[in-house]
Amino acid sequence: MSTSAAPGDGKDGRDPAEEQGADRGRGQAEARPAARLGEGTRAVRAGLPEAQAYAPPLPGPALTSHFHLPGDPATAPYTYGRDTNPTWTLLERAVAELEAPGDAAARAVVFPSGMAAISAVLLGLLRPGETAVLPSDGYQSLSRLRERLEAFGVLVRAAPTARDAQLAALEEAGRPRLLWLETPSNPGLDVCDVRRLSAAAHARGALVAVDNTLATPLGQRPLELGADLAVASGTKALNGHGDVLLGYAVARDPALADRIADWRTAAGAILGPMEAWLAHRGLATLHLRVDRQQENALALAAALRERPGVSGVRYPGLPDDPAHPVAAAQMRRFGCVVSFVLPGREEAERFLAALRLVDDATSFGGVRSSAERRRRWGGDAVPEGFVRFSVGVEDPEDLIADVRRALDGALGTGRTAP
Ligand SMILES: *Cc1c(COP(=O)(O)O)cnc(C)c1O
């Protein structure tokens, strides 16, 4: 499909990181060997240890609270289970390889949820009196964290994601410490220009963090677009099976990653080894899942567009979506979330109840499609009939037939009754 031909689309088999990664003038970091491989190949091998005779290719979870520890802990790789765990180490290598394939210095830190990762970045890096610029339309729990930040004396300015409105907020902030972006935004699916905003933030001495949850590292690589940190909820498409909560932060500067890891040790928000192992196991199919999800999402968005009674269809992969020009310039795949508006709350509830192949559930990115009436949570500025639809990996014709049938039930067939 022509709409999936974003620049740097990994389907050409080679990775632009090979050309751009280590030689962008940020340190002597050698390209990770995996950077020369195609995206699917990298996904199936991401973070695996060197092959060792008679050892498993992906070692099982290290279920332990402590490690044998003779002598000085300062030089020990593993000490206590709140500091480090070998199962995290492998997952952290995998995530860093996917987010920063050309950059051996980049380092990932994993957390038990996306919010734990976001909290570690915001609370671990910001000091009282410093200013952060946040999206006003970001993930709903971000605004709850904002209240905590302000209570600790951090100054916050917020602006919407669309049309790079955070540029003006940056300017008003003077010399902010941090710019936080979420692109595409959840649930509005607006997109901002990471390169442009990162350059503006760096000119003011600010760090830039991008919430990369919706795109996944196979959809977008914020560090290559100029951000300092890629942060995400791996609960969604990265894990993709709806059975693990997980978060991560990847920094280009290892000193920044160390500060975030220090926060993790101090605050104690740690990922269970079993969850870390499950998520790592699932990474091997990430490219297959996100490719199918994008294909299904485009087909669903196109079908919804044609349907009377459905309005406001948004998907950054649609060529005439307002977000498409910027999305196409910085994304490699456009994700699994399609949003649209039904006439009201009742129609949306009837639609969700009539679906047979789509769960009425929150979260997104899983192999099974799900959808919800987003306004039921109260946190997002969206209409009563706004539906956030997470497209799974089902056969597209089944999915679209189910949606059409449920819309017929909820809205009527569009033909006048005799
Ligand atoms: C879900 C989500 C989060 C929070 O992740 P959890 O794993 O639920 O803590 C953060 N950002 C975005 C964009 C999300 O969609």
Ligand as a Chemical Component Dictionary entry (heavy atoms), coordinates in Angstrom:
data_LIG
# 
_chem_comp.id                   LIG 
_chem_comp.type                 NON-POLYMER 
_chem_comp.pdbx_formal_charge   0 
_chem_comp.three_letter_code    LIG 
# 
loop_
_chem_comp_atom.comp_id 
_chem_comp_atom.atom_id 
_chem_comp_atom.alt_atom_id 
_chem_comp_atom.type_symbol 
_chem_comp_atom.charge 
_chem_comp_atom.model_Cartn_x 
_chem_comp_atom.model_Cartn_y 
_chem_comp_atom.model_Cartn_z 
_chem_comp_atom.pdbx_ordinal 
LIG C1 C1 C 0 -0.436 3.710 28.653 1  
LIG C2 C2 C 0 0.424  4.885 28.444 2  
LIG C3 C3 C 0 1.302  5.320 29.451 3  
LIG C4 C4 C 0 1.341  4.674 30.809 4  
LIG O1 O1 O 0 1.799  3.365 30.768 5  
LIG P1 P1 P 0 1.486  2.268 31.909 6  
LIG O2 O2 O 0 2.298  1.105 31.479 7  
LIG O3 O3 O 0 0.004  2.041 31.894 8  
LIG O4 O4 O 0 1.921  2.862 33.204 9  
LIG C5 C5 C 0 2.116  6.396 29.172 10 
LIG N1 N1 N 0 2.074  7.029 27.982 11 
LIG C6 C6 C 0 1.241  6.654 27.014 12 
LIG C7 C7 C 0 1.240  7.394 25.718 13 
LIG C8 C8 C 0 0.387  5.577 27.207 14 
LIG O5 O5 O 0 -0.448 5.220 26.228 15 
# 
loop_
_chem_comp_bond.comp_id 
_chem_comp_bond.atom_id_1 
_chem_comp_bond.atom_id_2 
_chem_comp_bond.value_order 
_chem_comp_bond.pdbx_ordinal 
LIG C1 C2 SING 1  
LIG C2 C3 SING 2  
LIG C2 C8 DOUB 3  
LIG C3 C4 SING 4  
LIG C3 C5 DOUB 5  
LIG C4 O1 SING 6  
LIG O1 P1 SING 7  
LIG P1 O2 DOUB 8  
LIG P1 O3 SING 9  
LIG P1 O4 SING 10 
LIG C5 N1 SING 11 
LIG N1 C6 DOUB 12 
LIG C6 C7 SING 13 
LIG C6 C8 SING 14 
LIG C8 O5 SING 15 
# 
